[in-house]
Amino acid sequence: VASNLWLAKWSDDAQMIQKTSNGSSYETNTRLAIYASLGVGQALFVCAASIIMALGMVGASRLLHEGILKNILRSPMIFFDVTPIGRILNRFGKVRHAFSGLKC
């Protein structure tokens, strides 16, 4: 957003267009450097947000998987006699698929 505002301010500057001296070149380079630094800053923030989001999803997936595994291991033996092993494995697969299918 800041880069768009800076670009709008830069393009509306009629005085810069009218200047033809060396000061104009300096102003152009300065404004271009500020615009580039805003773009680099935006890219860094997007990368940081993606890394934080990925780490959070891995942690949430791990906690959910550990919780399900703990509950399965504490289940009475009758649960395993009544529930097919395929259904239990599919449940673990659904949890893994739910987190791996998330798109940021």
Secondary structure, DSSP 8 states (H G I E B T S, - for coil): -HHHHHHHHHHT-HHHHH--SHHHHHHHHHHHHHHHHHHHHHHHHHHHHHHHHHHHHHHHHHHHHHHHHHHHHTS-HHHHHHS-HHHHHHHHHHHHHHHHT---
